[in-house]
Amino acid sequence: MGAYPPSAAVPHHASRPARADSPWIRRWSGGTAPRFTLICLPHAGGSAGFYRPWAALTPPEVELLAVQYPGREERIEDPEAADMSELTAAVADAVAPLLDRPYALFGHSMGSAVAWELAHELHHRELPGPRRLFASGRAAPGTAKTGQLHRQNDDTLSAELARLGGTSQEVLADPGLRSLVLTAVRHDCRIIETYRPPDREPLSCPLHVLTGNRDPELGEERCRDRAGGWADLTTARTEVRVLPGDHFYLTPRRREVVATVLRRLDPSLTTGGAHTWPSTP
């Protein structure tokens, strides 16, 4: 859950063209010859820009890509996906040309379910699978609690966004911005709340579960139960990291989250060495 902040709330850095001509992909960082690709999936109502600040913490060896769902920002006029299956298929179409090097998937909240579905869809297409999958702020598909928020009125939906954090009161108080945010959130809530994951064979890649200790969606206590259910979805190792914070713990803890991802992707990415990275914006 959660909503994307207005573009004015995020420092603007022009993204470089992705290696695929797709409205679904934003490229936030990467050198001339990166060795790894990190593909990030946003939360409900979120945008690719949510991951843009990660670029300041990502070395040139890693190409940082983020998925832009339809129905928000510059894709406001694009038709929305009918359900999780349609959304995942479209994302798979967009990322398929970009899997020419080892890659990992990172999804926050709804994005963790999209990442899991995407890994299975790519396997079904006989494309390379992810080296690792990072699931943030949500219990595993099939075990996560679902509701009927997409059927609720604007005030109820706004109250839920305020409860989870991640959406400023200024945005919710502005009628124009609030309408844009709630439209995207309601659409994404419908996708995740009507999503019923089919029975599938477990993945073979390691799973890394990250969450905030005060996250109402997946707090520290729920993580004790088979890593929020994620441990049952892979034959490889499952690792859990709980950081201080609420559902959007990964914003104030950005540096720790990115460092965790890089270290698990390849330990050499966080050894320092000759790298000099700018401070977090």
C-alpha positions as CSV (number, residue, x, y, z in Angstrom):
1,M,0.0,0.0,0.0
2,G,1.0,3.6,0.2
3,A,1.0,6.4,-2.4
4,Y,3.6,8.0,-4.5
5,P,4.7,11.6,-3.5
6,P,4.1,14.4,-6.0
7,S,7.0,15.0,-8.4
8,A,7.7,18.3,-6.6
9,A,8.5,16.4,-3.5
10,V,11.3,14.4,-5.1
11,P,14.5,16.0,-6.4
12,H,14.5,15.6,-10.2
13,H,17.3,13.8,-11.9
14,A,16.8,13.2,-15.6
15,S,16.8,9.4,-16.3
16,R,18.9,8.0,-19.0
17,P,17.1,6.1,-21.8
18,A,16.6,2.5,-20.9
19,R,17.9,-0.2,-23.2
20,A,14.4,-1.0,-24.2
21,D,12.0,1.4,-25.7
22,S,9.2,0.9,-23.2
23,P,7.1,3.3,-21.1
24,W,7.3,0.7,-18.3
25,I,11.0,1.2,-17.6
26,R,12.9,4.0,-16.0
27,R,16.7,3.9,-15.8
28,W,18.1,5.8,-12.8
29,S,21.7,4.8,-12.8
30,G,24.3,2.5,-14.3
31,G,27.8,3.0,-15.8
32,T,28.8,2.3,-19.4
33,A,29.3,-1.4,-18.7
34,P,27.4,-2.5,-15.6
35,R,27.8,-6.0,-14.3
36,F,24.4,-6.4,-12.6
37,T,20.8,-5.1,-13.1
38,L,18.5,-4.3,-10.2
39,I,14.8,-4.1,-11.2
40,C,12.6,-2.4,-8.7
41,L,8.8,-2.7,-8.4
42,P,6.8,0.0,-6.6
43,H,4.1,-0.2,-4.0
44,A,0.4,0.4,-4.5
45,G,-0.1,3.9,-5.9
46,G,3.7,4.2,-6.2
47,S,5.8,5.3,-9.2
48,A,9.2,4.5,-10.6
49,G,10.4,7.8,-9.1
50,F,10.2,6.2,-5.6
51,Y,13.5,4.5,-6.3
52,R,15.2,7.5,-8.0
53,P,17.1,8.5,-4.8
54,W,18.7,5.1,-4.7
55,A,20.8,6.2,-7.7
56,A,23.1,8.2,-5.4
57,L,23.9,5.0,-3.5
58,T,24.3,2.7,-6.4
59,P,27.7,2.1,-8.0
60,P,28.3,2.2,-11.7
61,E,28.5,-1.6,-11.7
62,V,24.8,-1.8,-11.2
63,E,22.1,-0.6,-13.6
64,L,19.2,0.6,-11.5
65,L,15.8,0.2,-13.3
66,A,12.4,0.9,-11.9
67,V,9.0,-0.1,-13.3
68,Q,6.4,2.6,-14.0
69,Y,2.9,1.3,-13.7
70,P,0.2,2.9,-15.9
71,G,-2.2,5.4,-14.6
72,R,0.2,7.8,-12.9
73,E,2.6,10.6,-13.6
74,E,3.5,10.8,-17.3
75,R,1.5,7.5,-17.8
76,I,-1.7,9.0,-16.4
77,E,-3.6,8.5,-19.7
78,D,-2.3,4.9,-20.3
79,P,-4.9,2.1,-19.7
80,E,-4.6,0.4,-16.4
81,A,-4.0,-3.3,-16.1
82,A,-7.1,-5.4,-15.5
83,D,-5.5,-7.7,-12.9
84,M,-2.2,-9.1,-11.6
85,S,-1.8,-11.5,-14.5
86,E,-2.1,-8.7,-17.1
87,L,0.2,-6.4,-15.1
88,T,2.8,-9.1,-14.7
89,A,2.7,-10.1,-18.4
90,A,3.2,-6.4,-19.4
91,V,6.1,-6.0,-17.0
92,A,7.7,-9.2,-18.3
93,D,7.4,-7.9,-21.9
94,A,9.2,-4.8,-20.9
95,V,12.1,-6.4,-18.9
96,A,12.7,-9.4,-21.2
97,P,15.2,-7.5,-23.4
98,L,17.1,-6.3,-20.3
99,L,18.1,-9.7,-18.8
100,D,21.4,-10.0,-20.5
101,R,23.4,-9.9,-17.2
102,P,22.8,-11.2,-13.7
103,Y,19.8,-9.4,-12.1
104,A,17.8,-9.1,-8.9
105,L,14.2,-8.1,-8.3
106,F,13.2,-5.7,-5.4
107,G,9.6,-5.1,-4.6
108,H,8.0,-3.1,-1.9
109,S,4.6,-3.9,-0.5
110,M,2.4,-4.7,-3.6
111,G,5.6,-4.6,-5.6
112,S,6.9,-7.7,-3.7
113,A,3.9,-9.7,-5.0
114,V,4.5,-8.3,-8.5
115,A,8.2,-9.3,-8.2
116,W,7.3,-12.9,-7.2
117,E,4.8,-13.2,-10.1
118,L,7.3,-11.7,-12.5
119,A,9.9,-14.3,-11.5
120,H,7.5,-17.0,-12.3
121,E,6.4,-15.4,-15.5
122,L,10.0,-15.1,-16.7
123,H,10.6,-18.7,-15.8
124,H,7.5,-19.7,-17.8
125,R,8.9,-17.9,-20.8
126,E,12.2,-19.8,-20.3
127,L,14.1,-16.5,-19.7
128,P,16.9,-16.1,-17.1
129,G,15.7,-16.0,-13.5
130,P,16.7,-13.5,-10.9
131,R,19.9,-14.0,-8.9
132,R,17.9,-12.9,-5.8
133,L,14.5,-11.6,-4.9
134,F,14.0,-8.9,-2.3
135,A,10.5,-8.7,-0.8
136,S,9.8,-5.6,1.3
137,G,6.9,-4.7,3.6
138,R,4.4,-7.4,2.7
139,A,3.8,-11.0,3.7
140,A,4.1,-13.7,1.1
141,P,1.5,-14.1,-1.7
142,G,-1.3,-16.3,-0.4
143,T,-0.7,-15.4,3.3
144,A,-0.8,-11.5,3.1
145,K,-3.9,-10.0,4.6
146,T,-6.3,-8.5,2.0
147,G,-9.2,-6.1,2.4
148,Q,-11.7,-4.1,0.3
149,L,-10.0,-0.7,0.3
150,H,-10.5,-0.3,-3.4
151,R,-14.3,-0.2,-2.7
152,Q,-14.1,2.4,0.1
153,N,-14.7,6.1,-0.3
154,D,-12.0,8.7,-0.6
155,D,-11.9,9.6,3.1
156,T,-11.4,6.0,4.2
157,L,-8.7,5.5,1.6
158,S,-7.0,8.7,2.7
159,A,-7.1,7.6,6.3
160,E,-5.4,4.3,5.4
161,L,-2.6,6.2,3.6
162,A,-2.1,8.4,6.6
163,R,-1.9,5.3,8.8
164,L,0.7,3.6,6.7
165,G,2.7,6.8,6.2
166,G,4.5,7.7,2.9
167,T,2.0,10.2,1.8
168,S,2.3,13.7,3.1
169,Q,-0.7,15.5,4.7
170,E,-0.1,18.4,2.3
171,V,-0.8,16.0,-0.7
172,L,-3.9,14.6,1.0
173,A,-5.1,18.1,1.8
174,D,-4.8,19.3,-1.9
175,P,-7.9,18.3,-3.8
176,G,-6.1,18.0,-7.1
177,L,-3.2,16.0,-5.9
178,R,-5.4,13.9,-3.6
179,S,-7.5,12.9,-6.6
180,L,-4.5,11.8,-8.6
181,V,-3.0,9.8,-5.7
182,L,-6.3,8.1,-4.8
183,T,-7.0,7.1,-8.4
184,A,-3.7,5.3,-8.7
185,V,-4.0,3.8,-5.2
186,R,-7.5,2.6,-5.7
187,H,-6.6,0.9,-9.0
188,D,-3.6,-0.8,-7.4
189,C,-5.5,-1.8,-4.4
190,R,-8.1,-3.5,-6.6
191,I,-5.3,-5.5,-8.3
192,I,-3.7,-6.7,-5.0
193,E,-6.9,-7.2,-3.1
194,T,-8.5,-9.4,-5.9
195,Y,-5.2,-11.2,-6.5
196,R,-5.3,-14.9,-5.7
197,P,-1.9,-16.5,-6.3
198,P,-2.1,-19.9,-8.0
199,D,-0.2,-22.9,-6.6
200,R,3.3,-23.0,-8.0
201,E,6.5,-24.7,-7.6
202,P,8.9,-22.8,-5.3
203,L,11.5,-20.5,-6.8
204,S,15.1,-21.6,-6.8
205,C,16.7,-18.2,-6.0
206,P,17.4,-16.9,-2.4
207,L,14.7,-14.6,-1.0
208,H,15.5,-11.7,1.2
209,V,12.6,-10.2,3.3
210,L,13.0,-6.7,4.6
211,T,10.5,-4.8,6.7
212,G,10.1,-2.1,9.4
213,N,9.6,-3.3,13.0
214,R,6.5,-1.2,13.3
215,D,5.1,-2.0,9.9
216,P,1.3,-2.8,10.3
217,E,1.5,-4.9,7.1
218,L,4.5,-7.1,8.0
219,G,6.1,-6.2,11.4
220,E,8.8,-8.0,13.3
221,E,6.4,-10.5,14.9
222,R,4.9,-11.7,11.7
223,C,8.4,-12.2,10.2
224,R,9.0,-14.9,12.8
225,D,6.5,-17.1,11.1
226,R,8.5,-18.6,8.2
227,A,9.7,-15.1,7.3
228,G,6.1,-13.9,6.7
229,G,5.5,-17.0,4.6
230,W,8.2,-16.2,2.1
231,A,10.4,-19.1,3.3
232,D,7.9,-21.6,1.8
233,L,8.2,-20.0,-1.7
234,T,11.8,-20.9,-2.5
235,T,14.0,-24.0,-2.3
236,A,17.0,-21.7,-1.5
237,R,17.8,-19.7,1.6
238,T,15.5,-17.1,3.0
239,E,16.9,-14.2,5.0
240,V,15.1,-11.6,7.1
241,R,16.2,-8.1,8.0
242,V,14.0,-5.9,10.3
243,L,14.9,-2.3,10.4
244,P,13.4,0.5,12.7
245,G,10.4,2.1,11.1
246,D,6.9,1.8,9.8
247,H,5.6,0.6,6.4
248,F,7.8,3.1,4.7
249,Y,10.9,2.3,6.8
250,L,13.0,2.2,3.6
251,T,12.8,5.9,3.0
252,P,14.7,7.0,6.2
253,R,16.7,3.8,6.1
254,R,17.5,4.1,2.4
255,R,21.3,3.8,2.9
256,E,20.9,0.6,4.9
257,V,18.4,-1.0,2.5
258,V,20.5,-0.3,-0.6
259,A,23.7,-1.5,1.2
260,T,21.9,-4.7,2.1
261,V,20.7,-5.2,-1.5
262,L,24.2,-4.6,-3.0
263,R,25.9,-6.8,-0.4
264,R,23.6,-9.7,-1.2
265,L,23.9,-9.1,-5.0
266,D,27.7,-9.2,-4.8
267,P,29.8,-8.4,-1.7
268,S,32.4,-6.6,-3.8
269,L,29.8,-3.8,-4.5
270,T,30.0,-2.6,-0.9
271,T,33.7,-3.0,-0.1
272,G,34.3,0.7,-0.9
273,G,37.6,0.5,-2.7
274,A,38.0,3.0,-5.4
275,H,34.3,3.9,-5.4
276,T,33.3,7.4,-4.4
277,W,29.5,7.7,-4.3
278,P,27.6,10.9,-3.6
279,S,25.5,11.4,-0.5
280,T,21.9,10.5,-0.4
281,P,19.8,13.3,-1.8
